[in-house]
């Protein structure tokens, strides 16, 4: 029998279709190898390479985006990787976020006098992992992406060796992240055990035809549950959020921005793809779990955010509650009777994109305020920012209002989208929970604004705004306002995100 | 020729003014003031011009301007004005230049003026929007400048008051947002496509009874906080008391009206069945508000807080009139919105002047002002009497129409509410007596009488008060047709019939 097995034939690889990954890989190698073999580059060059690489990858993604209009969604590398609008939209989000984060990292490292290529190299590698996650059409490939992303992030979180908090953050993240990876892998094994495949398309097909191995439905459900737990850790959904505040607070601020944007995009997009593509026939089983997670995440995240005094910790909890909003979109997409199944998925991904820009801008300002040493700033450090730097304070105000979901900012468009998808599918409970969470969280953003505008400054030390950070924050603010005014083109772009490639 | 888009300009011009003001350097304060003044005066002039051009007797929406905005969601920039919103728009347009000229600011004039103009844009937009989404955008946007005005230029507990104001209102609008989206989504089948157009939804959508009631509750909750209806009023005394004078004036005169206006335009128009169904509860809350507001106002020691609580009582009357669903009571409600805006706005202006001179608003520290400042006392008297509802002044017209109209459909509530009129006389006259009568002590001896500028501003208020009181016909002629159409809409869609004994809403 064994002798009759066909010889192993490697799958055909469409090199151009994975060119964004290749571009990032090339950039990472250039930084790591080139950086190691050459003397210190002039100030800002490492960041420039990282930024340019992300830009090239983003541009290639844009070209692929156009190709899909002709070719339709397909899978690559033997069905392991999906090439569809969903993957490309998330990839573009990751590339754009990477550019912004690189910019604020540059100034952060320069302030510490530690400009070095390793951080950027890890950024690029983590982004590769993230892109693999959002486009993986196979649970094993997804796991590879997850580990690539996570391992880089563990190191990044601990990358400020002078601060004990940073090391603590890295270790905590590593241990809990290791747990979650184990959960995830166990889930993959159980799903494989009951269905006989790790390919998302095949899983969906088998389950749709009810060809599961008899009596293994419990195995499958446990597998799905473990996958969900693994994802919930990565996305930091309540009650799996314990690591997030500590890590967000301890990690260097630009890394925190990275975690809150790219880390979230990758894990959440992968979660959506796996559950919508592979397990649509078990929607009724996992929808309640998503709903409970969403409600808990929304409410616990915002309530705990309000009682914090450390700005990074506040933003960490607020980021948790934002993840709840994104889940609302997934829950909406899981209703079979929903009038328009696209809206939930599109709304979630749009939310991810808009939130990423907002949160990077916010952490960019926080990074500037915390200054040399990158001590985690308390609310008092924000006091009187409007008198020290009125424009910076105005920018942060716009970003905070956007997080609160005030109209004419992109944050409102994002919230409107998910609430609309929830209402369309009849999930009124979730819609109301989400809005309640928004109101509670608004108090938090108001507290920061009060500190900035209505309190006298505690220090007169000048606050320098370096060029790169200024560009990144300025872009984030303008993007937030522009998308709040004319969101039409983005909604158009996000319209067909739910047409997944699975075969 | 394309008609001049006056309504769009009414919204855009103040917003542009805010941007211009914030762009001018802070060392050119004169330019800042000039820019703010020009914008607000031009906006005011345009609103008056619109009032002149508004055809008397027209019932539909005039000057409509409609452009697609976010076509994916069926959202458009859709503005229009009818008899219900007309005078609120004019009030907003005229009040802002008065506030900008008449109220002194002690510090940071530039951001103050920028926020004020942005607030005007938001308020104009709220009253003019005929698109639910657009309305919500403006309804929420108003919070931001008001928050900063209270928080930045208010009195001692300003941060607390501003935060409370923001969170209360935002909580209300959160439910409203879910309601708005649900309305549009559920109306999609009846209308044919997803749209937030108020008129289309109201005319075509056919909600089931239970759905309509739920949606109405979602809307009404948001508006009830804004009005504020008892027991959701607790943000108001704090916000009013701590706000700077300009903030209090605008809060009382215009901001609160967003709630009552919203109930008329969106509550009753979109969900007539639910509005009829909810009347007993709303009447009861309104009447409790009238009595409670009056009694609490009588107990206040702070003059500004007293006026704030009187607002709770007056807004109760307006809500009572609107939901009594007769032509007289609803026209009365609309007119009373404007009247309350004028008289309470003027009262806050006067209280602000007292504070400027004496640096206190405590009633027991003021006395005998009538002796040293007779003209000031005279203005205060007229404004106060208008607030009480003395015949011949504007307050009477609205209150009388409300009471007589509501008597047909909400008899026992009206009987109780009428005692609120008496109580209003009690707390206001008593306050007047304590502040203005008697012999002035040393601190009050130097109370300066009105300056020319103050006198001119107050005269404008008094002119409106007297004119409306003596000759309300021009206003009624413009309000009544729209109210009539709204009532017909209610009767078409429900079993409710307004009592036939009611004749024409008289002029």
Interface residues (C-beta under 8 A of the other chain):
Chain A: X339 X401 X404 X406 X407 X408 X412 X416 X419 X420 X423 X424 X428 X431 X432 X435 X436 X438 X439 X442 X443 X446 X450 X453 X454 X487 X488 X491 X492 X495
Chain B: X69 X70 X71 X72 X73 X133 X136 X137 X138 X140 X141 X143 X144 X147 X148 X151 X152 X158 X159 X163 X166 X167 X170 X171 X174 X175 X177 X178 X181 X182 X185 X188
